[in-house]
Amino acid sequence: MGGSQRPTIKTVAARAGVGRTTVSRVINGSELVSDKAKAAVLAAIAELNYVPNSVARGLVTSRTNSVALVIPESESRLGSEPYFSAVIRGVSTALAKTRTQLQLVLVRDQAERDQLTESVAERRVDGVLLVSVHEHDPLPGLLEDMGLPTVLAGRRSPAESLSHVHSDNAGGAAAAVRHLLARGRRTITTISGPLDMDVARSRLQGWRETLEKAGHEATEHLVVSADFTEEGGETAMRSLLEQLPTLDAVFVASDVMAAGALAELRRQGRSVPGDVSVVGFDDSIIARHSNPPLTSVRQPIEEIGNTIARILLEEISNPEEPRQHVVLPTELVVRESS
């Protein structure tokens, strides 16, 4: 290879005719590689004289003292969703006491996912915090295969194998529905988050089980699923009102979507809580400043950030530690919207 440029994982992948993920799996001794691919990668490594960064630095000194906080969402969602800034604050507070740097990584497309994979494979970070977990996102599995300490805010499913921290989502939703029933509401609808996320499925489950236990119906026509955005909440509310003009309550799986629902109810001349009671989830700044102020399920978002960072630091120092699964409590904060 001409010039004095050190070969990278990209060069090795090109020479071996495989993807960068395969190269990093071979370097990290993962079983998930065919013998043929493994042989091609090892041959390319030998030909190019490739030395992985972690090896080059000597495993003892290979700490970078930095961790990546990975958010697979757009900048607009990052800006409009108070959840993310609260998680970032919690993570920063936990890391402030240590000498660990925080890298914020947005993964919006395949190119950015490849960039992250390369960064991880070359061990430019000691560990990853992953926020906003979708069920079929390949990232958690990829990070697990690479043997990099990884902690999730949320989980892919109740069978999550990686360390993770989340709120009692089903319990919070149950408290919201019990409150609406106690207010004498009869047709309690819900706007759920995206159903490829455990957080949305758990809140929907809490809504459904509580209604059924109280002898109320909890059928699909009472549910519209949206995307955790304000526009999504607005559209979902419109669709619920078309299907069920007599609805008198809605449990909305996030405050941001609830703000959209309130706007749509106002536009259609429905009074809140006179005609329709509304309960959100998060108890973010939006809940306190909406009109009317929003009853909402408070979840300890900063504490989630703090806890995932603390667990990650423990896993980096001691990779043999058993994985941790932490559930934090939620509580209903009652305001004028219900």
Stockholm file with secondary structure:
# STOCKHOLM 1.0

chainA/1-338         MGGSQRPTIKTVAARAGVGRTTVSRVINGSELVSDKAKAAVLAAIAELNYVPNSVARGLVTSRTNSVALVIPESESRLGSEPYFSAVIRGVSTALAKTRTQLQLVLVRDQAERDQLTESVAERRVDGVLLVSVHEHDPLPGLLEDMGLPTVLAGRRSPAESLSHVHSDNAGGAAAAVRHLLARGRRTITTISGPLDMDVARSRLQGWRETLEKAGHEATEHLVVSADFTEEGGETAMRSLLEQLPTLDAVFVASDVMAAGALAELRRQGRSVPGDVSVVGFDDSIIARHSNPPLTSVRQPIEEIGNTIARILLEEISNPEEPRQHVVLPTELVVRESS
#=GR chainA/1-338 SS CCSSCCCCHHHHHHHHTSCHHHHHHHHTTCSCSCHHHHHHHHHHHHHHTCCCHHHHTCGGGCCCSEEEEEECSCHHHHHHCHHHHHHHHHHHHHHHTTTCEEEEEECCSHHHHHHHHHHHHTTSSSEEEEESCCTTCHHHHHHHHTTCCEEEESCSSTTCCSEEEEECHHHHHHHHHHHHHHTTCSCEEEEECCTTSHHHHHHHHHHHHHHHHTTCCCCGGGEEECCSSHHHHHHHHHHHHHHCTTCCEEEESSHHHHHHHHHHHHHTTCCTTTTCEEEEEECCHHHHHSSSCCEEEECCHHHHHHHHHHHHHHHHHCTTSCCCEEEECCEEECCTTC
#=GC SS_cons         CCSSCCCCHHHHHHHHTSCHHHHHHHHTTCSCSCHHHHHHHHHHHHHHTCCCHHHHTCGGGCCCSEEEEEECSCHHHHHHCHHHHHHHHHHHHHHHTTTCEEEEEECCSHHHHHHHHHHHHTTSSSEEEEESCCTTCHHHHHHHHTTCCEEEESCSSTTCCSEEEEECHHHHHHHHHHHHHHTTCSCEEEEECCTTSHHHHHHHHHHHHHHHHTTCCCCGGGEEECCSSHHHHHHHHHHHHHHCTTCCEEEESSHHHHHHHHHHHHHTTCCTTTTCEEEEEECCHHHHHSSSCCEEEECCHHHHHHHHHHHHHHHHHCTTSCCCEEEECCEEECCTTC
//
